[in-house]
Amino acid sequence: MTPPDHTQPVSIIVLAAGEGTRMKSSLPKVLHPIGGRPMLAHVLAAAGALEPVHTALVLAPGMDDVAATAQTAAPDFQLFIQKPALGTAHAVLAARALIEGFTGDVVILYGDTPLIRPETLKDMVAARRAGAGVVVLGFEAEDPGAYGRLVVEPSGALSAIVEASEADETTRALTLCNSGVMAVDGALLPDLLDAVGNENAKQEYYLTDIVAIANKRGIACVAVEGQEREVLGVNSRAELAQAEGIFQDRMRQAALDGGVTLADPSSVYFSYDTELARDVTVAPHVVFGPGVYVGEGALINAFSHLEGAHIAAQARIGPFARLRPGAEIGEDVHIGNFVEVKKSVIETGAKVNHLSYIGDTFVGAKANIGAGTITCNYDGFDKHRTHIGKGASIGSNNSLIAPVTIGDGAYTGSGSVIRKDVAADALALNDVKQKTFPRWAAKFRARKSKSE
């Protein structure tokens, strides 16, 4: 083998032209989410760890929504269209303009394998740079079944990829299987692809054939072993659920390894970008949507749902709390049961403990929001803001009609509807006298019983 070259550039080709008919969905297969992010975006993120100089996406005609997702995940990607669909080698050749004359490493991935790990891709590139012309990612299959088998010689050379339908008894007994993911010397790839034929039942051009072609030409081929779980291809709703489960297991283990306490890990669900600092405690049945950060020592109680929220250190959330996008929760803030917060800042030490809705609101430090309080922020056309000053005390069952300001240290009486600003340290309440009608209830019941 030639000495490893650590200066070569990397190009990525992601094949994502499959229709995904088994998903039975109007949404393209590769856009179905895992951990709150489209499968394709997971693949592009893993590939990004290789710092590629080019990223190509091969699609079928009319997949504009897939291209739009790729634009977000990899802004500099190049789009190529495979028409007609004549196999995986044909799909790679659709990106010929990218690979023609390219002398770096070309890594070929699939848009429906969202669990591929950056570490595995780096191992493949390292094997390529150690002298192999073609590197194939393999995995030890618990049930090899219909997977193609990788035939590896005692020397470590990959001599063949044999489809299960064409394998003899000895080859079928092998458990090292083909994932389809490859890293290839870019200088060799166009000629290898041009040599692929379509003498098969489907008359398609298969990428796996380049291994046999390379061996005939004396080009070294090797296999790198990854995990079976990371090369799971998603082609059905059942496989989507399986991939989600694997992803969640990874996120749970990463949280535990990072110093987070999960009381019942299997009941906690993470997004791809969830960030939990050390000594965070998460009770059972908590769901993290995209865009959540939780600071050191915070407690997330059971049955809470968080999305797009930033939670500072030592805060207490839930149980049964809902934090929506734009919720900024300060240090030592208490957000209690059946409280919803949206697009609001809750400053240090403030408390919203029971049965409240806080939307488009600023709550100052150490303010207290009574049970059943709501900020009435929407007039049917526009959203309006509420400002609650530091140290203010809002009585139970208040309706704060935005836009409105409650000054620092002000109080509002229970059951009040606050329509006007309240000055600092003032008391505001609705002074409605209670009226009592003796024996009204007894007379009402008697009247009703006679009419029945």
C-alpha positions as CSV (number, residue, x, y, z in Angstrom):
1,M,0.0,0.0,0.0
2,T,1.1,3.6,-0.6
3,P,1.7,5.8,2.4
4,P,-1.4,7.6,3.8
5,D,-2.2,11.0,2.4
6,H,-3.7,13.3,5.0
7,T,-4.0,16.3,2.6
8,Q,-6.5,15.0,0.1
9,P,-9.9,16.7,-0.2
10,V,-13.2,14.8,0.3
11,S,-16.3,14.9,-1.9
12,I,-19.6,13.6,-0.7
13,I,-22.3,12.0,-3.0
14,V,-25.7,11.3,-1.4
15,L,-28.1,9.1,-3.3
16,A,-31.7,10.1,-2.5
17,A,-33.7,9.5,-5.7
18,G,-35.8,6.6,-4.2
19,E,-39.5,7.2,-4.2
20,G,-40.1,5.3,-0.9
21,T,-43.4,3.8,-2.0
22,R,-43.4,1.5,1.0
23,M,-43.7,4.5,3.3
24,K,-47.2,5.1,1.9
25,S,-46.8,8.9,2.3
26,S,-47.0,12.1,0.4
27,L,-43.8,13.2,2.1
28,P,-40.6,12.0,0.3
29,K,-39.0,9.2,2.2
30,V,-35.8,11.0,3.1
31,L,-37.7,13.9,4.6
32,H,-39.4,11.8,7.3
33,P,-37.9,12.9,10.6
34,I,-35.8,11.1,13.2
35,G,-35.4,13.0,16.4
36,G,-37.1,16.1,14.9
37,R,-34.8,16.3,11.9
38,P,-35.3,14.9,8.4
39,M,-33.3,11.7,7.7
40,L,-31.5,13.4,4.8
41,A,-30.3,16.2,7.2
42,H,-28.9,13.6,9.6
43,V,-26.9,12.1,6.7
44,L,-25.6,15.5,5.6
45,A,-24.6,16.4,9.1
46,A,-22.6,13.2,9.5
47,A,-20.9,13.8,6.1
48,G,-20.1,17.4,7.2
49,A,-17.7,16.0,9.8
50,L,-15.4,15.1,6.9
51,E,-15.3,18.8,5.9
52,P,-16.0,18.0,2.3
53,V,-15.0,20.4,-0.5
54,H,-18.1,19.3,-2.5
55,T,-21.4,17.8,-1.5
56,A,-23.6,16.3,-4.3
57,L,-27.2,15.2,-3.9
58,V,-28.6,12.9,-6.6
59,L,-32.4,13.1,-6.9
60,A,-35.2,12.0,-9.2
61,P,-37.0,14.7,-11.2
62,G,-39.5,16.8,-9.3
63,M,-38.1,16.4,-5.8
64,D,-37.9,20.1,-5.1
65,D,-38.8,19.8,-1.5
66,V,-35.9,17.4,-0.9
67,A,-33.6,19.9,-2.5
68,A,-34.9,22.6,-0.3
69,T,-34.2,20.6,2.8
70,A,-30.7,19.9,1.5
71,Q,-30.2,23.6,1.0
72,T,-30.8,24.2,4.7
73,A,-28.6,21.4,5.9
74,A,-25.7,21.9,3.4
75,P,-26.0,25.3,1.7
76,D,-23.2,24.6,-0.8
77,F,-24.5,21.3,-2.1
78,Q,-24.7,20.6,-5.8
79,L,-27.9,19.0,-7.2
80,F,-27.9,16.3,-9.9
81,I,-30.9,14.5,-11.4
82,Q,-30.9,10.8,-12.2
83,K,-33.2,10.2,-15.1
84,P,-34.2,7.5,-15.7
85,A,-33.4,5.4,-12.5
86,L,-31.1,2.7,-13.7
87,G,-29.4,1.6,-10.5
88,T,-26.9,2.9,-8.0
89,A,-23.8,3.1,-10.3
90,H,-26.0,5.0,-12.7
91,A,-27.0,7.4,-9.9
92,V,-23.4,8.1,-9.0
93,L,-22.6,8.8,-12.7
94,A,-25.4,11.4,-12.6
95,A,-22.9,13.4,-10.6
96,R,-20.1,12.9,-13.1
97,A,-19.5,16.6,-13.4
98,L,-18.4,16.6,-9.8
99,I,-16.1,13.6,-9.9
100,E,-14.5,14.0,-13.3
101,G,-11.0,15.1,-12.7
102,F,-11.4,15.0,-8.9
103,T,-8.4,13.3,-7.3
104,G,-9.5,13.3,-3.7
105,D,-11.7,10.8,-1.8
106,V,-15.3,10.3,-2.8
107,V,-17.7,9.0,-0.1
108,I,-21.0,7.6,-1.4
109,L,-23.9,7.7,1.1
110,Y,-27.6,7.1,1.0
111,G,-30.3,9.6,2.1
112,D,-32.3,6.9,3.9
113,T,-29.6,5.7,6.3
114,P,-29.9,8.5,9.0
115,L,-27.9,6.7,11.7
116,I,-24.5,6.6,10.0
117,R,-21.8,7.9,12.4
118,P,-19.1,10.5,11.6
119,E,-16.6,8.2,13.3
120,T,-17.3,5.4,10.9
121,L,-17.0,7.7,7.8
122,K,-13.6,8.9,9.2
123,D,-12.5,5.3,9.5
124,M,-13.4,4.7,5.9
125,V,-11.5,7.7,4.7
126,A,-8.5,6.7,6.7
127,A,-8.6,3.2,5.1
128,R,-8.8,4.8,1.7
129,R,-5.8,7.1,2.4
130,A,-3.8,4.1,3.6
131,G,-3.8,2.8,0.1
132,A,-7.1,1.1,-0.8
133,G,-8.7,2.2,-4.0
134,V,-12.2,1.1,-2.9
135,V,-13.4,0.9,0.7
136,V,-16.8,-0.7,1.5
137,L,-18.6,-0.3,4.8
138,G,-19.6,-3.7,6.2
139,F,-21.4,-4.8,9.3
140,E,-21.8,-8.1,11.2
141,A,-25.5,-8.9,10.8
142,E,-27.4,-10.7,13.5
143,D,-29.6,-12.2,10.7
144,P,-27.7,-11.9,7.3
145,G,-30.8,-12.9,5.4
146,A,-31.0,-11.1,2.0
147,Y,-28.0,-8.9,2.6
148,G,-25.0,-9.1,0.2
149,R,-22.0,-10.8,1.7
150,L,-18.5,-9.3,1.9
151,V,-15.8,-11.9,1.1
152,V,-12.6,-10.9,2.9
153,E,-9.4,-12.8,2.4
154,P,-7.0,-13.7,5.3
155,S,-4.8,-10.9,4.0
156,G,-7.6,-8.4,4.8
157,A,-8.4,-7.8,1.1
158,L,-12.0,-7.5,0.0
159,S,-12.2,-9.9,-2.9
160,A,-16.0,-9.8,-3.7
161,I,-19.4,-8.6,-2.8
162,V,-21.8,-11.5,-3.4
163,E,-25.6,-11.0,-3.5
164,A,-27.5,-13.4,-1.2
165,S,-29.4,-14.8,-4.2
166,E,-26.2,-15.7,-6.0
167,A,-24.3,-17.0,-3.0
168,D,-23.3,-20.6,-2.4
169,E,-23.7,-22.3,0.9
170,T,-20.2,-21.3,2.1
171,T,-20.7,-17.6,1.2
172,R,-24.2,-17.5,2.7
173,A,-22.7,-18.6,6.0
174,L,-20.7,-15.4,6.1
175,T,-22.1,-12.7,8.5
176,L,-20.1,-9.7,7.3
177,C,-22.6,-7.9,5.1
178,N,-22.6,-5.0,2.6
179,S,-24.1,-1.6,3.7
180,G,-23.7,0.0,0.3
181,V,-21.6,2.9,1.7
182,M,-18.3,3.4,0.0
183,A,-15.2,5.5,-0.1
184,V,-13.4,5.5,-3.4
185,D,-10.3,7.1,-4.9
186,G,-11.7,9.9,-7.0
187,A,-9.1,9.5,-9.6
188,L,-10.3,5.9,-10.3
189,L,-14.0,6.3,-9.8
190,P,-15.1,7.5,-13.2
191,D,-13.3,4.6,-15.1
192,L,-14.6,2.0,-12.6
193,L,-18.2,3.3,-13.1
194,D,-17.8,3.3,-16.9
195,A,-16.9,-0.4,-16.7
196,V,-20.1,-1.4,-14.8
197,G,-22.5,-3.3,-17.0
198,N,-26.2,-4.1,-16.7
199,E,-26.2,-7.8,-17.5
200,N,-28.6,-8.7,-14.7
201,A,-32.3,-9.4,-14.3
202,K,-33.2,-5.8,-13.8
203,Q,-30.8,-4.5,-16.4
204,E,-29.5,-1.9,-13.9
205,Y,-26.0,-0.7,-13.2
206,Y,-25.0,-1.7,-9.6
207,L,-22.3,0.2,-7.7
208,T,-21.2,-3.0,-5.9
209,D,-19.8,-4.2,-9.2
210,I,-16.9,-1.8,-8.9
211,V,-15.3,-4.1,-6.3
212,A,-14.9,-7.0,-8.8
213,I,-13.7,-4.6,-11.5
214,A,-11.2,-3.0,-9.2
215,N,-9.8,-6.4,-8.1
216,K,-9.4,-7.5,-11.8
217,R,-7.3,-4.3,-12.3
218,G,-5.2,-4.9,-9.3
219,I,-6.7,-2.1,-7.3
220,A,-6.8,-2.8,-3.6
221,C,-10.2,-3.1,-2.0
222,V,-10.9,-3.4,1.7
223,A,-13.9,-3.5,4.1
224,V,-14.3,-1.3,7.2
225,E,-16.7,-2.7,9.8
226,G,-19.4,-0.5,11.3
227,Q,-22.3,-1.2,13.5
228,E,-25.4,-2.9,12.1
229,R,-27.7,-0.3,13.8
230,E,-26.0,2.6,12.1
231,V,-26.5,1.3,8.5
232,L,-30.2,0.6,8.9
233,G,-32.0,1.7,5.8
234,V,-35.4,3.1,6.3
235,N,-38.0,2.0,3.7
236,S,-41.1,1.6,5.8
237,R,-42.9,3.1,8.8
238,A,-41.8,0.1,10.9
239,E,-38.1,0.8,10.0
240,L,-38.7,4.5,10.7
241,A,-39.9,3.6,14.2
242,Q,-36.9,1.3,14.6
243,A,-34.5,4.0,13.6
244,E,-36.1,6.5,16.0
245,G,-35.6,4.0,18.8
246,I,-31.9,3.6,18.0
247,F,-31.5,7.3,17.8
248,Q,-33.2,7.9,21.1
249,D,-31.0,5.2,22.8
250,R,-28.0,7.1,21.5
251,M,-29.2,10.4,22.9
252,R,-30.1,8.9,26.3
253,Q,-26.7,7.3,26.6
254,A,-25.0,10.5,25.7
255,A,-27.0,12.4,28.3
256,L,-26.1,9.8,31.0
257,D,-22.5,9.9,30.0
258,G,-22.6,13.7,30.2
259,G,-23.7,13.7,33.8
260,V,-27.5,14.0,33.4
261,T,-29.8,12.0,35.7
262,L,-32.6,10.2,33.8
263,A,-35.0,8.6,36.2
264,D,-36.5,6.4,33.5
265,P,-34.4,6.8,30.4
266,S,-36.7,4.8,28.1
267,S,-39.6,7.2,28.7
268,V,-37.6,10.4,27.8
269,Y,-37.5,11.5,24.2
270,F,-34.9,13.8,22.8
271,S,-34.5,16.0,19.7
272,Y,-31.3,15.9,17.6
273,D,-30.1,19.2,19.1
274,T,-31.2,18.8,22.8
275,E,-28.5,20.2,25.1
276,L,-28.5,19.2,28.8
277,A,-25.8,20.5,31.2
278,R,-24.4,18.3,33.9
279,D,-26.5,17.6,37.0
280,V,-29.7,18.2,35.2
281,T,-32.4,15.8,36.4
282,V,-35.1,14.6,34.0
283,A,-38.1,12.8,35.4
284,P,-40.1,10.1,33.5
285,H,-42.2,10.9,30.4
286,V,-40.5,14.1,29.3
287,V,-40.4,15.1,25.6
288,F,-37.7,17.5,24.3
289,G,-38.6,19.1,20.9
290,P,-36.0,20.9,18.8
291,G,-34.1,23.9,20.2
292,V,-34.0,23.1,23.9
293,Y,-31.1,24.0,26.3
294,V,-31.3,23.1,30.0
295,G,-28.7,24.6,32.4
296,E,-26.8,23.0,35.2
297,G,-28.8,21.6,38.1
298,A,-32.2,22.2,36.6
299,L,-35.0,19.8,37.2
300,I,-37.5,18.8,34.5
301,N,-40.5,17.1,36.2
302,A,-42.6,14.3,34.7
303,F,-44.9,14.7,31.7
304,S,-43.4,18.0,30.5
305,H,-43.1,19.0,26.9
306,L,-40.4,21.5,25.9
307,E,-39.6,23.0,22.5
308,G,-37.5,26.0,21.5
309,A,-36.8,26.9,25.1
310,H,-33.7,28.0,27.1
311,I,-33.8,27.0,30.7
312,A,-31.2,28.4,33.0
313,A,-29.4,26.7,36.0
314,Q,-31.4,25.5,38.9
315,A,-34.8,26.1,37.3
316,R,-37.7,23.8,38.2
317,I,-40.1,22.8,35.4
318,G,-43.4,20.9,35.7
319,P,-44.8,18.4,36.2
320,F,-47.1,18.7,33.2
321,A,-45.5,21.9,32.0
322,R,-45.4,23.0,28.4
323,L,-42.6,25.4,27.2
324,R,-43.1,26.6,23.6
325,P,-40.6,28.4,21.3
326,G,-39.2,31.6,22.7
327,A,-39.5,30.6,26.4
328,E,-36.5,32.0,28.2
329,I,-36.5,30.6,31.8
330,G,-34.1,32.3,34.2
331,E,-32.1,30.8,37.1
332,D,-34.1,29.3,40.0
333,V,-37.4,30.0,38.2
334,H,-40.3,27.7,39.1
335,I,-42.7,26.7,36.2
336,G,-45.3,24.5,37.8
337,N,-48.0,22.0,36.8
338,F,-50.2,22.8,33.8
339,V,-48.4,26.0,33.0
340,E,-47.8,27.0,29.4
341,V,-45.1,29.5,28.5
342,K,-44.6,30.9,24.9
343,K,-42.2,33.6,23.7
344,S,-41.7,35.0,27.1
345,V,-38.8,35.9,29.4
346,I,-39.2,34.7,33.0
347,E,-36.4,36.3,35.1
348,T,-34.4,34.9,38.0
349,G,-36.4,33.6,40.9
350,A,-39.9,34.2,39.5
351,K,-42.6,31.7,40.0
352,V,-45.5,30.6,37.8
353,N,-46.6,27.5,39.7
354,H,-50.2,26.6,38.7
355,L,-52.6,26.4,35.8
356,S,-51.4,29.5,33.9
357,Y,-50.7,30.7,30.4
358,I,-47.9,33.2,29.9
359,G,-47.5,34.3,26.3
360,D,-45.5,37.2,24.8
361,T,-44.7,38.4,28.3
362,F,-41.8,39.7,30.4
363,V,-41.9,38.5,34.0
364,G,-39.4,40.3,36.3
365,A,-37.2,38.7,38.9
366,K,-38.9,37.2,41.9
367,A,-42.4,38.1,40.6
368,N,-45.1,35.6,41.5
369,I,-48.0,34.7,39.2
370,G,-51.1,33.3,40.9
371,A,-52.9,30.2,39.9
372,G,-55.2,30.4,36.9
373,T,-53.6,33.6,35.5
374,I,-53.5,34.2,31.8
375,T,-52.0,36.8,29.6
376,C,-54.5,37.7,26.9
377,N,-52.1,38.4,24.1
378,Y,-54.1,38.0,20.9
379,D,-56.8,40.3,19.6
380,G,-57.7,38.2,16.6
381,F,-55.2,39.9,14.4
382,D,-52.0,40.8,16.3
383,K,-50.1,39.6,19.3
384,H,-49.5,42.1,22.1
385,R,-47.0,42.0,25.0
386,T,-47.4,42.0,28.8
387,H,-44.8,43.4,31.1
388,I,-44.8,42.3,34.7
389,G,-42.2,44.0,36.9
390,K,-39.8,42.5,39.3
391,G,-41.2,41.5,42.6
392,A,-44.8,42.0,41.4
393,S,-47.5,39.7,42.7
394,I,-50.3,38.7,40.4
395,G,-53.4,37.4,42.1
396,S,-55.1,34.1,41.3
397,N,-57.4,33.9,38.3
398,N,-56.2,37.2,36.7
399,S,-56.7,38.0,33.1
400,L,-54.0,40.5,31.9
401,I,-55.3,42.2,28.7
402,A,-52.3,43.0,26.6
403,P,-50.7,45.4,25.9
404,V,-50.4,46.1,29.6
405,T,-47.6,46.9,32.2
406,I,-47.6,45.8,35.8
407,G,-45.0,47.9,37.6
408,D,-42.2,46.6,39.9
409,G,-43.6,45.4,43.3
410,A,-47.2,46.0,42.3
411,Y,-50.1,43.7,43.4
412,T,-53.3,42.7,41.6
413,G,-56.3,41.3,43.4
414,S,-57.6,37.8,42.8
415,G,-60.1,37.4,40.0
416,S,-59.1,40.7,38.5
417,V,-59.3,41.6,34.8
418,I,-56.4,44.1,34.3
419,R,-56.9,46.3,31.3
420,K,-54.8,49.3,32.2
421,D,-51.2,49.8,33.4
422,V,-50.5,49.4,37.1
423,A,-47.9,51.7,38.7
424,A,-45.0,50.3,40.7
425,D,-46.0,49.3,44.3
426,A,-49.7,49.9,43.6
427,L,-52.6,47.6,44.2
428,A,-55.1,47.0,41.3
429,L,-58.3,45.1,41.6
430,N,-61.8,44.9,40.2
431,D,-64.1,46.2,43.0
432,V,-67.3,44.3,42.3
433,K,-69.6,44.0,45.4
434,Q,-70.8,40.5,46.1
435,K,-74.5,40.1,46.2
436,T,-76.2,37.3,48.1
437,F,-79.8,36.1,47.5
438,P,-81.1,34.1,50.4
439,R,-82.7,30.7,49.6
440,W,-82.3,31.3,45.9
441,A,-80.8,27.9,45.2
442,A,-83.5,26.1,47.1
443,K,-86.3,27.9,45.2
444,F,-84.5,27.2,41.9
445,R,-84.3,23.5,42.6
446,A,-87.9,23.4,43.7
447,R,-89.0,25.2,40.5
448,K,-87.0,22.8,38.4
449,S,-88.4,19.7,40.1
450,K,-92.0,20.8,39.5
451,S,-91.3,21.3,35.8
452,E,-90.0,17.7,35.3
